[in-house]
């Protein structure tokens, strides 16, 4: 009887040990999938905006009038729908210094359009492409504040809402 018990115990131990590789592989696969989701979320346009832009523009896109940072809602649409406005957007100091590659910048800009780009008629500007962003960045803009003032003045003359901008 003792030998039977030991034989059964040995067989069970063998089964348990033989199933360990499958269990470990399944657990590792679940971990890798979970880690991939986290990494993907960290690289998402929303996360890149939160990490690189929300310090000035706030997570809500509300900006900071005192800091000279315009809000997005109600104002981004007309700016991004205008050819010179798109040049301005490509030269915004925070865009230029964001330490993102052009593909990531395009993803973030398109996230902004999707979140806050609606104009007063409910229309959204077209999404940026990498090729367009590269072309826009190649347009010389010597003084970003003066350039923005000129774009905003023209948009205001056309009846578009424009964000406050306290810089002289």
Phi, psi and omega in degrees: 000319179299321179294322179297316180298315180296323178295316178296315180299318178297319179296317179296317179298320179297318178296318181297314181294321181291337180271351180300314180301320180293318179296314181297319179296318179295316180296318179296319179298317179296320179296313181298317179297318179295316179296320179298322178296318180295313180298317179298318180294322179295334180262003182292154179304321180297314180296319178297321176298312182298320182285323190253340189237332189288346175300325178260314185273353183067154181299332181278353185077012186283347178068196180208101183302316180297330179271000180075024182249111183290151174283160181271314189299124179088344185239333182294321182305304179299322180295316183281350178267356184252132181305315179287331174296322178292324175298314179303311182303320180292342182251002178305133183308321179293330177287315182297323185257015186288347182059041175241148176284169185300323178297317178293319178300316178299317178299317180293315179299320179290327173299316179298317178298317180294323182278314190228013186272359182294133177268186185295339177268001180085008178269155177242146177292163177292152176293152173282155170240162178300317180298317179295314181301317179298319178294318180296319180293337180278349177286125181290129174231107186280324181225104186296325180293313178296320180299314180298316179304317180294317179296314182296319179300316180294317179298319179296319178298329179277000177091010178277146174290143179230143182287147174299149182212104191281353184287140182295000000 
